Amino acid sequence: MTPPQRLHTDSFRDALDVALQWFELNRDAINAINVYPVPDGDTGTNMLLTLRAARRAADEGESTGVDAFTQAMAQGALLGARGNSGVILSQMVRGLAEGLEGSADVGPSEMLAALESAASAAYSAVATPVEGTMLTVMREAAEGATADDTADPSLASVLDATVAAARVSVERTPELLPQLKDAGVVDAGGEGVAVLLEGLRFGVVGEDLPPPPPAPVGMVQLEGVGHEGHGFCVEYLVSGEDLDRDALANMLTELGGNSLLVVGDTSTLHVHVHMDSPGPATAAGANFGEVQNVKVEDMQAQHDEWAAGHEDAAGEAPPVGLVAVVQGDGLRIAFRDLGATGIVDGGATNNPSAGDVLEAALRAGTEHTFILPNDSNVVMTAQQAATQEPDRITVVPAKSVTAGLAAAVAFVPGDDIESIAEDLADAATAVRNVEVTEAVRDTTVDGVAVRIGDSIVLIDGTLKARTETPEEALMIGLAEAIGDDGEIVTLILGADAPDEAAESLPDLIEAAHPDVEVEVVMGGQPHYPYLAGVE
């Protein structure tokens, strides 16, 4: 296929669709290296969502030329931008549209002008531009295309030079930004820009997309990443008349905001700011116009989730490792805090492959690794993985999350593998496990008749009762599990647990069982609002 010399609206749209597809394939890899400005693992996702919003808006408009098409994209990107990287990307799209103003189609000269305009618009949107970020990569990519000395440049040669310069720029970002060098990664936003430009080139020249790179988990040096006090990411739109962008930006700066972006025009502004508390940020916007589409994210929680999915590359794996198979962000963090050197994400159905478990086990310990299946349905998978390396892997009989947590508490690495195995097995089997979930069909199990939607409680895998509410089911299960000798209850709150449960349930349990101590873990697991272990 001979690459076209000019792109009309339809061919430009098709090339962008390829770029969007390539970006989607690279999203996880971009998320995995996201450490600046906040290590929260969402740069790839935010850029992708912004691109989708831009593309969707272009389809909804009546575009007869590339200029109108990109103008519609710019408006869609402004309204749909997500996160710091998404807002900056929206300004690149705006610059692209401004560079193509009056162009019914795109050739080499128009593409060069659009790339330069995209870089300029992005810089102008940021109050204090930081080098070593996506700003740098976009600027140096445009400069690389302009500096190309091809006598008669084609669209393909312009994009070849653009992508080559972008890749060199991405590799240089750690030298410009100390946070990246400390973490041992390149800039995620810059990588996103390079991926987007690569995708556009693939779409224009008609090349098949190569396999995407794997997400580089294990490559981030976590000790070089800031990890506390990240505050809140606040975003919203302000609509009104004669909106004063600079005045709003100044007000947010005076309130202590950082990573501040206020972009748009006199009728619509998109605000992105990081604050210790979200309230003052939204109140500032309300002083100027109607605040809409408010989004508040706890960046500390995002960072903890991101970090839980990474191996620390600062050093080699320990001689004796511990791998946990879990669902839920909070549980991943909990097992990490208890010394797990490897985590296998169970996924929506908690059904990892034996290969996934084996790979994690071999990576988690250089001499021996213990596996906590944490679910009776995962035990066989873990055992299958262990058969591949029987001298290096031991499967602990932890058939529930609560059993796994108890075993993790008992995990003390050492040279006596048999003694460690006995200690972990003893801890795992000493816990009584209480599970509260919802019946998904009418049936009778273990002599208990249940209807779809009932709250049900299981103790050590046996259905014990059906109730109207999950809280009633939990209390029935705990009463039996605690019995006469239960001393400690570890209560794990799932994704569907109500917000007040962390405070109300311990009081309720301790009132019913005065001699029991209650510990709460924010597990975030699906399907089970409450899990509890009794020791």
N, C-alpha and C positions, 0 to 999 in steps of 0.2 A: 504494500500500500504506500503510495506517494503522499507524504503529508501535504495538506492544503497550504496555499500561500496566504489565504485570507479566511477568516472565520465569520460566517454570517450567524444570525441569531440561533438558528437550530443547531449548527455545528458547535457554536460556543456553548450552548446548553448541554450538548452531548459530552463535550470535553469536561465541563464542570461536574457532570454526573460521574464520570470516571474518577475525577479528583476526589469527589465525595466518597466513592466506594473505596478508594485507596486509603483515604484518611480513616474510614471506619475500621479497616483491617489493621491499622496501626494504632488505634486508640489506646488499647491496653498497654502497649509498649511505651507510649507517651506518658500515660498516667503513672506508670511504674517509676519513672525517673523524676517526677514532679517534686522538687524540693524548694523552689523559689517562686514567689516571695513567701509562700507558706507551704510546708510539706504535707499536703492534704490529698494528693493523688487524684486530682480531678481535671487537670489541664486538658488532657485529650478529650474527655467527655464534654467539657465546657466549649471547647473549640468546635467539636462536632455538632453539638446542639445549635450553636450559633450559625454554622454553615447550613444546617438543615432549615433553620428559620429563614435565612436569606434565600435559599433555593425555593422554598415553598412560596415566599412572597413574590418571587419572580414569575412563578407559574400562575399566580392569581391575577397578575396584572396583564394589561394588553400591550405587549411589547412587539413593536414592529421593527426595531433596530437594536443593536447591541447596547447602545447608550441607554435606551429606555429600560432594557432588560436589567442592566447593572444598577440603574437608579432604583428600580424596584427591589433588587437584592440589598442595596444599601439600607433602604428603609426597613426591610425585614430583619436585617442584621442588627440595626439599632434597637428595634423593639424586642428582639428575641435573644440578645446577647446574654451570655451566662458567664459569670466569674470575671476575674481580672483579665485573663487571656482572651475570653470571648469578647469583652468590650474593646480591647485593643484590636482584635481581629475585625470587629465591626467597623472600626475606623480605617483599617486597611481596605475593606470592601468599599467604604465611602470614597477613599482616595482613588481606588480603581475606577469607580463610576465617574468621578470628576475628570480623571485622565482620559476617559473615553467619551466625554461629552461631545455631542455632535457627530459621533462616528456610527454609521449604520452597520459597519463591519470592522473586523480587526485584522490588521496586517502587522508586519514586524515593527514599523515605526510607532503605530498605535500601542502595541504591546509594551514597547520600551517606555513610552510616556506614561502608560497606566501603572507600570511597576514603580517608576520613580514617584508618581503621585501617591501610590499606596503607602510607600515608605514615609513620605513627607507628612501625610495625614496622620499616620500613627504616632509619629514623634510629636506633632503639634497637640495631640490629645492628652499627652502625659505631662503633668506639671514639672516633674523632675525625672527626665529619661535616665534609665540605668542601662549601661552597656553590658553586653554579655547575655542579653535577653532576646526575645522575639523581635524587638525593635532593631537590634543590630543585624540580625540575620536577614530581615526584609530589606534593610538599607544596603547591606553588602551584596545581597543577591541582585538588587537592581543595579548597583554600581558595576557588578561583574558583567551583567548583560550589556550595559552601555559601553564598557571598556573593550568588549569583544571586537577584534579588528577584522572580522570577516568582511570581505569586500562587498558582497551583495547578500546581506543577512536575510535568512528566511525565518518564518515563525519557529521552525524546528531548531535552527541554530541559536536564535535568541533564547529559547527555553533551555536548550542544552547548556548555554553559558550561565543562565540564571540558576539552574539546579546545581551546577558544578560550584558556583560561588557560594550558594547557600550551604552546601555540604562542608566546604572549607570553613565557613563562618561558624557553623554549629560546632565543629570540632574545636574551635578557638574559644568558645564561650567560657570554659573553666578558667582560662587565663585572664579573663576580664572580670569574672565574678567569683570572689573567694568562696562564697557559700557552695558553689558548684564544685569547685576544686576540693573543698573539704569533704564533700559527700561522694566524690569520685564519679560524677555524672556530667553530661552536657545539659544545656537548658531545655526543659520540656517544651516551653512555648516556641523556642527557636527550632527545635526538632519538628514541632507541628507545622511551622511555616515551610520548612524544607519538604516535609511530606506532602503538603498541599501543592507546592510548586511541582514536585515530582509527579503527582497525580494529574495535574493539568498537562504536563508534558506527555505523559502516557496517553491521555485522551486526545491530544492534538496529533501526535505522530502515529497513533493507532497500534501501539505495542500492547501485548498481553501483560496483565499485571503479574509480577513475580509473587512468590509466596511471601507473606508478611513476616517480619522478624518476630521472634518470641518476646513476650514481655520479660525484660531483664531482671526478674526477681533474683535477689542474691547479689546484685552488683552495687547496691547502694550502701555506702559506709554510714550506718546509722549514727555512729558516734560523732560524725561531723555535721549532723542535722539538728537544728534547734527543735526542741520538742515540748516546750511548756509555754502557757500563757498566750495562745494564739488569738483568743477573743472570738469575735463574730464577723462573718462576711455579710454585709448588708447590700442588697440591690433593690432598686425600684425605679419606676418611671414617674416623672413629674410632667403633667400637662397643664397648659394655661396659655396666657398671652404675654408677650414681651418678657419671656423668662430670661433672667440674668445668670448665665452660666458661671461667670467668674465670681459673682457674689455668693452663690450657693457653694461653690468650691472653697471660697475663703471661710465661710461659716463652718463647713465640715472640718477644715484644717484647724480652726480655732478650737473646735470641740475635741481635738486629738485624733482625728481620722488619719489613716495612712493607706497606702496602696489606692490612692484616690483617683477616680476617673469620673469626670462629669462631661458627657458628650451629647451632641444633638443640636437642636436649633431653638429658636425663640418660642416655639409652640410645644416641643417635646424634648425632654432631657432624660438621659439614662444615667443613673448614678450607681457607682460601685465604690464601696469604702469598707475598710476594716476598722472596727471599733471595739473597745472593751465591753460596751453595752449597746444593743441595737436601738433602744428607744430614742436617744438624742439624734441619731442619724435620720430616722424617719420623720421626727418632729421638725428637723431642719428643712427637709423637703416640703413639708406641709406649709411652711412660711411662704413658699413661692408659688404653689399651685396644688392641683389635685394629685395626691400620691396614689399610684396604682401598681399592681403586680409586685408587691413586696415579697422579697425572698430573704430569709435569714438562715444562715448556716453556722453551726458551732464548729469553728475551725479546729479547736483542740480535739473534739471527737473525730473529725475527719482525719486529722493527723494520726490519732491512735489507731484508727481502722487501717490506714495506709501502712503504718509501721508494722502492724501485726502481720501483714502479708509479705514482709520482706525478711530475708536472712541478712544478718549484719555481715558485711563484707570486710569489716575491719580486721578480722582474724580468721584462722582456719576453724573448722568445726571441732568440737571437743572430742576426746577419745570415746566417751560414752554419751550418746544422745537420747533424746526423748521426743517422739512424734505423737501428736494428737490429731485425731480426725474430728472436726467440729463444724457446726453450723452456727452462725451468729457472730457479729463483730465483737460483742462484749466477751464471748467465750474465747475467741481467738486471743484477745488481750489477756484474759485471765490465765489461760494456759501458758502464754509467753511469760507472764509475771511469775509463774510457778516453776519456770525453768525449762519449758519445752523448747527444743532447738529446731523443731520443724513442725509446720502446721499443714494439714491437708484439708482443703475446703470441701466439705461434704456436698456442696451444691444444694439446689432446691429439693432434691429427693434424698439427700444423704446417701449417695450411691457412688462413691469414687471407684475408680478402676484399681485393680491390683498393681498395675504399672505405676499409677500415680503414687500409691502408698510405698511401693518399692523405691521409687526415685527419691522420695522425701526421706526415707529411712537411710539410704546410702549417703545422702547429703548431710544428714543431721549428726552422724557420729562416725569418726574415722575407724573405730575398732568394733563398736557394738551399739545397737540402737534398740530401745524398747518402744513398742507401738501401743498406744491407747486407742482402741477402736471406738469406744464411747457409745456404742450402739450394737445391739445383738445382731442386727442385719449386716454390720460391717466386719464382724469377727471373722467370718469365713474369708472375706476378701483380704483381710490382713494376714490370715494364716497362709493364704495362697501366695501372697507376696513374700512371706518369710521362707517358704519352701525354696525360693530362688537363691537365698543366702542364709541357710539355716545356722551357720556358725556366727553370723553377724547380727541376726535379728531375733528378738524375742517378742511374742505377742502377749500382752498383759490381759488377763480375763476381765477387762472393764467393759461391761455390757450396757453401761449407761453413762451419761455425762457426769452425774454425781459420783459414780464409782471412779471415773477417770480423774476427776478433780482430787478425790481422796488419794488416789495413787500418785498423782503429781506432787501433792504435799509431801508424800513419803519418799519421793525420789531424791536420793543423795548419790551422786556419781562416785564411783570408786573402781577398784580393780577386781573385786569379788562379784562377778556377774551373777552367779547363782544366788548369792545373798540378796542382791538388789532385786532379782526376779521374785524371790520369796516375799520380800518386804512389799513390793508393789502389788503382788497378788493378794496378800493378806489385807492390805488397805482397801483394795478394790472390792473384795468380797465381804468386807465387814459393814458395808453401807447398805441401808435399806433405801430403795429408790421409789419415789412417788412421782407420777406423771399425770398431769391434768391436760386434757385435750377435748376436742369436740367430736361427737359421733358423726360419721359421714353417711350412714345408712341405717335403716331399721334392721335390727338383728338381735340375737341372743348369744352372748358369749360368757363363758364361765358361770352360767346360771343367772346372768343379769340381762334383763330385756332393756334395750335402749332404742330410742327413736332418733332419727336424723336431727341434728342440732342440739341434742342433749350435751351437757357437760359431763364428762366421765373421768374417773380416776382409776389408775392402775398402780398396784404396788408390786414391785419386782416382776413386772410383766403380766400380772393377773388382774383382770378387770374386777373391781370391787363394788362400784356404785355408780349410779347416774343421778345427777342433780340439775337444778334449774340454772345455777350459776357456777362459774369456775371456782369462785372463792369457797362456796359450800363444798365442792368436790375436794378442794385442797385440804380443808379442815377435817373432812372425813378420813382422807388418806393419811394425814399426819397423825390423827388420833390412834390409828392402828399401828402405824410405823413406829411411833414414839413408844407406845406401850408403857412398861414400867421402868425401862432402863435407858431410854433415849436421852442424850445430853446435849447434842449439838444438831441444829437444823441448818443446812445450807440451802437457802431459797434462791432459785435462779429465775429471774423474770424474763419472759420472752418478748418478742416484738409486739405481741398483741396485748400485753399486760397494761392496765390503765396507769396513767402517770402517778397517781397517788399510792399505788401499791407498795412502793419502796418504803413508805412511812407507815401506812395503815396496817399492812399484813404482819410485820414483826410485832406490833403492839397486840394484834388480835391473837397471834400464836402464843406469845408469852403470857397473855392473860389466861388462855386456856391451859397452858402448860408452864407454870411458874418456874420450874426447875430447868427449863430448856433455854439455851443460848441460841439466838438466831443471827445468822450471817447472810447478807444479801449480796447477790452477784447480778449485775445488769447484763444478762446473757445475750439478749437480742435474737434468740433462736426462733425459727418459724414453727407454726403448728401447735406448739405447746406454750400457752401463756405462763404456766408454772411448772417448774421441775423442783424437786426437793430431795435432798439426801439426809438421812438420819443416821447419826453415829452415837 
